[in-house]
Amino acid sequence: MLSVNDYFLMFLILEIQSISLYVLVALKNSNLSKEAALKYFFYGSFASGILVIGVSLIYGAMGTTNLTDINLLLGAAYNSIPLMFFLGVIFVLVGLFFKLGIAPFHS
């Protein structure tokens, strides 16, 4: 995930990892582990939604999801960076922090 160069591919890799983690949480044969897996799934779905909204805002502002192209566009439009791009970056960071369990978004 660290060497990815596209927001969509980052989202896809994160979701494939999350599906396997949901199964691993529910693997133990007890009701508490099944409840934890269901809660983990709902929290992950919420975070995925926030992440997708952020990626769509960035795509709407820049016209691409490729990080290299976004860097070139930001360098060319230094004084006129759209507000929608900053809002998208905030949504992407909140979604990523929530999915990865980084404070203050851990539960």
C-alpha positions, 0 to 999 in steps of 0.5 A: 500500500505504501508504493501505490500511485493511485487513490483508487488502487489504494482503496482497493488494497485497503478493502481487500485487507479489511475483508480478510481481517473481518473474517479473522476476527469472526473465526473464533467460535464464540458469540463475542467474536461474532459481535466484534466482527460485525461491529468491525465490519460496520465501522469499516464500512463507515470509514470506507464511505468517508474514504470514497467520498474524499476520493470522489471530491479529489477526482472532481477537483483535479480530474484524476486519481493518479498522485503524480498527475495531482502533484503536477496539477497542484504545482501548476495551479499554486495560487488557485487550488480548489477548496473541494480538493482540501475537503477531499484530502481531509475526508481521505485522511479521516477515512484512512485514519479510521480504517487503520485505527490511528488515534483519535479515530480508534474505537 
